[in-house]
Structures are given as C-alpha cells and as structure tokens.
Amino acid sequence: MKKTTLPLLLGVLLMSGCSLIEKKEPVSVELHQVAPVETIEIKHGVEQREISVIDPRDNSVIEVLNMSDFQNEEELKAKAAQLASDLAATIDRPMIPAKLNASGELQAGQSRMVLNEDELVTSLLDNSVFNKQVVLPIEETNPNVSQEQVQGINEVVLGSFTTYFDASVTGRSFNIKKSADEINNTVLGPGDRFYFNTVVGNASKDNGYALATVIVNKEFVPGYGGGVCQTSSTLYNAVAKAGLEMIEVHHHSKPVGYVPIGHDATVAYPYLDFKFANNRPYPVVLKTSVNGGSLQIEVRSAANYVSN
C-alpha cells in the first residue's frame, strides 16, 4: 500500500495544474555607488609610486621620482638631497635693492629667491601613499621700500667713512670710481640685503674694469679690478658705523694701506663677498662720492625716521 500512494499523489497534483517548483518574480535591488579606489600599479611584485615635483611659479612638472627605483631610504635620501642642491643652484638668487635715479624716483630692484632645501628633502621622504605631488618650497622676498618712504631719505647721516688713494694711478682710480658709482643711491628697506658682488658685478675686463694691482695668494700682482676692494672696505666701515647687520665679511691675506688692520672687506667674484642687511625699521640709502684721491661713503636716512 505505501509504494502505490506516492505515484497516485503525484498524478493528482499534475492533473490539478499544480507545480512542485515555486516561480518567483524578479526583485529590483538598488545598488549604492562606491567611490573608486585609488590603484597602485604593481610591476613584478614592486609597488610603483611616483612623486611629481612641481614648480609653483608656472605649475610645471620638473622631476618625477619613482619610488621603486630606490633600494632603500638611504638611496632615496641621497637622491632627494642631490636634487634639492641642483635645483637650488638654478633657483636661488640674491636681492637686487632698489635705487634712486637722478630725479629722486625709486627704480625697482629684484626679489630675493631661495629654495628651502631641507623642507624639500623632508617632503620627498614622506612615505604617505597619498603623497603624489611635492611643490617646491620657494621663498621670495621683494625689496621692502616704496616711493613714499624715500621722501627726505638723504637728510641724516647714520654712518660715514672716507679712504684715500693715489689719484695718479689711473687704473686703480678708475676702478674705485666705477665700483662706487654702482653703489651710489642704493636704497635698502627694513630687512633688505646688500650683496656687493651682485650690485657691483664681476670686476673683470669684460665688465669694463681696468688693470691695476690686486692681492693674490698674499702677493701684490697686476689684475683687473684692482681698487674695488677699497670700495668694499670703505663701504664696510660706513655700514659698521651706521650699526647695520653684517652677514658676510672677509679680510685680505695682507694688510692694506687704506684702512686699519681688521677693518677691511675683501671681495673676489664669485667666491668672496661682502654682505649686510638693513636692520633698521626704516629705509636707508647709500651715498658715494669720489673727489681727487678720496672716496667717501655714507649711510643716510630721513630725519623723521631717525627722530622717532
């Protein structure tokens, strides 16, 4: 009896139109959009992470570093330091201060630009996966003075110094006058810097300087630009008397006759420079004059600044 019951039951179900398999209507499911995941290329099992170095002055890509090219952090650090040094050599430039023309109008100078090498290296060594770009940390400082601020700037002498030379020595006299003229009427706003080699330039034949006696390896020998160090030394003493901030000073290898021992400032483009900064809270102007066999340099400013 049990064996015949099941076939009979199946027959009844089929004859009545019933199905043993339930049919279900399709279900509509709303899918939530998922943000794309940043992918990192893997080549031969090595993570390919590139860092683009960006120049903020024009937003150009100047270097691309692939992290897989370096075996360890020391290699990357060496590369970063070399890159920073190479870039600094092309980016760094000293300030060219503003100057007064013959009419007393202020002529714009050039900003000082410096690449912060330590900051760049630190950024390149950042191990963050999301660090895909490094912007060069360039610091730019413009001359800090305006036409309004130079009104009456010649009124008060803050520091003055005079040296003497033999006017009959034509080459030396010419070089002293030429270099002094390059300095004359230079204006330094608060914090502005003066680099002698930048303002005066290379005292070479190509720049119009004459042959005269110079000191080389502790010996007096003929050379172009002889006498320029008298200009830099005279300026050094005037600046010292004015109490401005000294940044870089070098002394001659032999005593010189125009200033006391230890009061000279030798220059040798581009290796030895004389640098100082205006640490006053107001602008100053450098005034030079050559009369016969004397060179006088003064640091001046406006009376209303000095009296306040």
Wavefront OBJ file of the C-alpha trace (Angstrom):
o trace
v 0.000 0.000 0.000
v 2.766 2.519 0.859
v 4.525 2.055 -2.506
v 1.412 2.973 -4.555
v 0.398 6.025 -2.554
v 3.164 8.392 -3.734
v 2.651 7.874 -7.531
v -1.092 8.376 -7.120
v -0.499 11.636 -5.173
v 1.861 12.970 -7.843
v -0.664 12.172 -10.547
v -3.413 14.067 -8.741
v -1.203 17.139 -8.329
v -0.180 17.191 -12.004
v -3.782 16.769 -13.179
v -4.900 19.704 -10.992
v -2.250 22.052 -12.617
v -0.060 22.338 -9.529
v 3.744 22.593 -9.714
v 6.264 21.432 -7.190
v 8.650 24.368 -8.177
v 7.586 27.829 -6.994
v 8.035 30.615 -9.556
v 9.268 33.951 -8.064
v 9.037 37.387 -9.629
v 12.396 39.210 -10.208
v 13.354 41.546 -7.355
v 14.665 45.035 -8.118
v 17.668 45.926 -5.920
v 19.057 49.471 -5.715
v 22.877 49.465 -5.772
v 24.774 52.166 -3.912
v 27.614 53.791 -5.923
v 31.024 53.086 -4.434
v 33.831 55.631 -4.791
v 36.654 54.357 -7.000
v 39.610 53.041 -5.086
v 42.998 54.515 -5.971
v 45.046 51.844 -7.649
v 48.754 51.488 -7.467
v 50.472 49.750 -10.315
v 52.288 46.602 -9.273
v 55.114 45.508 -11.508
v 56.989 42.324 -10.706
v 55.656 42.490 -7.170
v 57.018 46.009 -6.527
v 54.815 48.979 -5.701
v 55.056 51.673 -8.407
v 54.579 55.027 -6.655
v 55.586 58.182 -8.454
v 56.095 61.622 -6.949
v 55.881 64.623 -9.236
v 57.934 67.676 -8.248
v 56.042 70.864 -9.139
v 57.473 74.347 -9.720
v 54.845 76.733 -8.237
v 55.972 79.611 -10.456
v 54.400 78.032 -13.554
v 52.930 74.766 -12.159
v 55.233 72.732 -14.392
v 56.446 69.228 -13.514
v 60.223 69.450 -13.318
v 61.011 65.968 -11.979
v 59.242 62.634 -11.489
v 60.596 60.192 -8.913
v 59.563 56.529 -8.996
v 59.908 55.003 -5.551
v 60.615 51.553 -6.997
v 63.880 52.897 -8.410
v 65.374 53.068 -4.922
v 66.528 50.030 -2.964
v 66.183 51.705 0.446
v 65.538 55.010 2.153
v 69.220 55.956 2.114
v 69.258 55.875 -1.688
v 66.119 57.986 -1.804
v 67.563 60.428 0.730
v 70.750 60.831 -1.300
v 68.739 61.434 -4.472
v 66.491 63.957 -2.720
v 69.449 65.867 -1.298
v 71.189 65.977 -4.684
v 68.000 67.082 -6.419
v 67.457 69.852 -3.849
v 71.038 71.056 -4.267
v 70.814 71.058 -8.072
v 67.517 72.923 -8.057
v 68.766 75.490 -5.545
v 71.672 76.275 -7.865
v 69.204 77.292 -10.571
v 66.559 78.943 -8.349
v 68.443 80.813 -5.609
v 69.232 84.439 -6.365
v 70.149 87.375 -4.126
v 68.130 90.535 -3.823
v 68.990 93.468 -6.042
v 67.986 96.505 -3.962
v 66.031 99.426 -5.343
v 67.869 102.593 -6.405
v 67.142 106.287 -6.724
v 67.632 107.823 -10.143
v 68.879 111.349 -10.805
v 65.337 112.701 -10.358
v 64.888 111.037 -6.973
v 62.481 108.442 -8.318
v 62.676 104.907 -6.965
v 63.748 102.295 -9.501
v 62.542 98.792 -8.683
v 65.086 96.114 -7.839
v 64.792 92.331 -7.941
v 63.344 89.964 -5.366
v 65.455 87.531 -3.377
v 64.534 83.902 -4.106
v 65.601 80.888 -2.044
v 64.680 77.197 -2.263
v 64.224 75.645 1.185
v 66.319 72.532 0.562
v 65.670 70.877 3.941
v 61.911 71.211 3.552
v 62.044 69.773 0.038
v 64.053 66.737 1.164
v 61.637 66.126 4.058
v 58.668 66.227 1.672
v 60.291 63.793 -0.754
v 60.988 61.353 2.082
v 57.349 61.377 3.202
v 56.174 57.755 2.940
v 52.470 58.589 2.613
v 50.841 56.612 -0.208
v 48.645 59.617 -0.990
v 51.590 61.975 -1.377
v 51.675 62.162 -5.183
v 52.932 65.735 -5.653
v 55.555 67.856 -3.952
v 55.528 71.591 -4.590
v 58.930 73.269 -4.416
v 59.135 75.343 -1.198
v 60.415 78.562 -2.796
v 60.667 81.634 -0.572
v 60.574 85.006 -2.349
v 61.293 88.373 -0.715
v 60.772 91.644 -2.577
v 62.652 94.870 -1.791
v 60.779 96.389 1.125
v 60.524 100.066 0.144
v 58.164 102.401 -1.707
v 58.425 105.830 -3.327
v 56.557 107.413 -0.423
v 59.052 106.008 2.088
v 62.120 107.563 0.426
v 60.963 111.159 0.819
v 63.742 113.068 2.606
v 65.916 109.954 2.811
v 69.136 111.974 2.283
v 68.628 114.207 5.323
v 70.508 112.428 8.141
v 73.922 110.684 8.064
v 73.842 107.466 10.101
v 77.399 106.376 9.284
v 80.236 107.762 7.162
v 83.755 106.667 6.237
v 86.471 108.053 3.953
v 89.565 106.397 2.496
v 92.339 107.841 0.335
v 94.255 106.699 -2.746
v 96.798 107.990 -5.257
v 94.725 109.635 -7.978
v 97.681 109.494 -10.389
v 97.388 105.681 -10.572
v 94.787 105.768 -13.299
v 93.735 102.114 -13.410
v 93.100 101.899 -9.687
v 91.394 105.296 -9.562
v 89.111 104.318 -12.434
v 88.074 101.059 -10.741
v 87.328 102.778 -7.430
v 85.140 105.367 -9.153
v 83.332 102.785 -11.309
v 82.506 100.464 -8.400
v 81.483 103.383 -6.163
v 79.054 104.613 -8.830
v 77.390 101.179 -8.893
v 76.663 101.509 -5.163
v 75.546 105.136 -5.141
v 71.839 105.753 -4.374
v 71.121 102.134 -3.439
v 68.088 102.033 -1.141
v 67.544 99.319 1.466
v 64.151 98.949 3.098
v 63.756 97.272 6.506
v 65.240 93.776 6.266
v 66.601 94.282 2.736
v 70.018 92.789 1.958
v 73.013 94.168 0.077
v 75.400 91.760 -1.695
v 78.443 93.605 -3.035
v 79.148 91.128 -5.840
v 75.539 91.300 -7.024
v 75.333 95.092 -7.051
v 78.832 95.812 -8.400
v 79.230 92.689 -10.523
v 82.392 90.948 -11.654
v 85.307 93.424 -11.685
v 86.611 91.947 -14.931
v 87.901 93.274 -18.223
v 84.655 92.238 -19.918
v 82.719 94.429 -17.467
v 84.885 97.426 -18.225
v 87.308 97.364 -15.291
v 90.913 98.403 -15.741
v 94.185 96.631 -14.984
v 95.629 97.504 -11.562
v 97.354 95.887 -8.581
v 95.482 93.167 -6.699
v 96.372 90.727 -3.899
v 96.571 87.083 -4.978
v 97.971 84.383 -2.656
v 99.396 87.035 -0.322
v 101.246 88.744 -3.177
v 100.638 92.036 -4.988
v 100.200 91.269 -8.686
v 98.615 93.013 -11.710
v 94.967 92.149 -12.228
v 91.724 93.585 -13.497
v 89.551 95.295 -10.901
v 92.331 96.400 -8.577
v 90.919 99.058 -6.236
v 87.447 97.534 -5.953
v 88.360 96.145 -2.532
v 88.991 99.709 -1.362
v 85.393 100.477 -2.287
v 84.089 97.411 -0.442
v 86.255 98.187 2.599
v 85.110 101.818 2.703
v 81.501 100.636 2.492
v 82.120 98.109 5.259
v 83.312 100.799 7.663
v 80.442 103.163 6.820
v 77.934 100.353 7.360
v 79.616 99.401 10.647
v 79.367 102.992 11.879
v 75.688 103.030 10.935
v 75.150 99.883 13.006
v 73.692 97.778 10.211
v 73.791 93.961 10.383
v 76.856 92.222 8.942
v 76.147 88.950 7.137
v 79.444 88.070 5.425
v 82.868 89.742 5.687
v 86.326 88.525 4.589
v 89.696 90.116 5.292
v 92.706 90.394 2.984
v 95.617 87.976 3.366
v 97.960 91.004 3.680
v 97.499 94.375 5.383
v 96.218 97.171 3.141
v 97.163 100.808 3.471
v 93.776 102.479 3.213
v 92.145 101.039 6.391
v 93.460 99.753 9.745
v 94.185 96.018 10.096
v 90.969 94.056 10.536
v 88.800 96.853 9.132
v 88.928 95.733 5.510
v 86.415 93.725 3.481
v 87.918 91.922 0.508
v 85.793 90.664 -2.392
v 86.630 88.191 -5.152
v 83.781 87.437 -7.524
v 82.060 84.986 -7.139
v 83.832 83.389 -4.166
v 84.300 86.123 -1.565
v 81.517 88.615 -0.990
v 80.619 91.413 1.398
v 77.023 91.157 2.568
v 74.971 93.133 5.046
v 71.321 93.864 5.841
v 69.330 96.886 6.936
v 68.231 96.051 10.467
v 66.595 99.441 10.986
v 62.771 99.711 10.966
v 63.022 102.320 8.189
v 64.778 102.614 4.797
v 68.348 103.834 4.325
v 70.267 104.990 1.250
v 73.951 104.554 0.355
v 75.714 107.666 -0.969
v 79.174 107.557 -2.540
v 81.447 110.358 -3.763
v 84.943 110.338 -5.274
v 86.880 113.602 -5.182
v 90.504 113.605 -6.301
v 92.164 110.939 -4.191
v 89.383 110.359 -1.667
v 86.398 108.020 -1.521
v 83.575 108.783 0.893
v 80.607 106.517 1.537
v 77.671 107.455 3.743
v 74.583 105.677 5.042
v 71.703 108.141 5.263
v 68.005 108.232 6.115
v 65.132 110.660 6.650
v 65.047 112.854 9.736
v 61.506 111.870 10.675
v 62.550 108.203 10.790
v 65.647 108.748 12.899
v 63.949 111.059 15.412
v 61.065 108.672 16.087
l 1 2 3 4 5 6 7 8 9 10 11 12 13 14 15 16 17 18 19 20 21 22 23 24 25 26 27 28 29 30 31 32 33 34 35 36 37 38 39 40 41 42 43 44 45 46 47 48 49 50 51 52 53 54 55 56 57 58 59 60 61 62 63 64 65 66 67 68 69 70 71 72 73 74 75 76 77 78 79 80 81 82 83 84 85 86 87 88 89 90 91 92 93 94 95 96 97 98 99 100 101 102 103 104 105 106 107 108 109 110 111 112 113 114 115 116 117 118 119 120 121 122 123 124 125 126 127 128 129 130 131 132 133 134 135 136 137 138 139 140 141 142 143 144 145 146 147 148 149 150 151 152 153 154 155 156 157 158 159 160 161 162 163 164 165 166 167 168 169 170 171 172 173 174 175 176 177 178 179 180 181 182 183 184 185 186 187 188 189 190 191 192 193 194 195 196 197 198 199 200 201 202 203 204 205 206 207 208 209 210 211 212 213 214 215 216 217 218 219 220 221 222 223 224 225 226 227 228 229 230 231 232 233 234 235 236 237 238 239 240 241 242 243 244 245 246 247 248 249 250 251 252 253 254 255 256 257 258 259 260 261 262 263 264 265 266 267 268 269 270 271 272 273 274 275 276 277 278 279 280 281 282 283 284 285 286 287 288 289 290 291 292 293 294 295 296 297 298 299 300 301 302 303 304 305 306 307 308
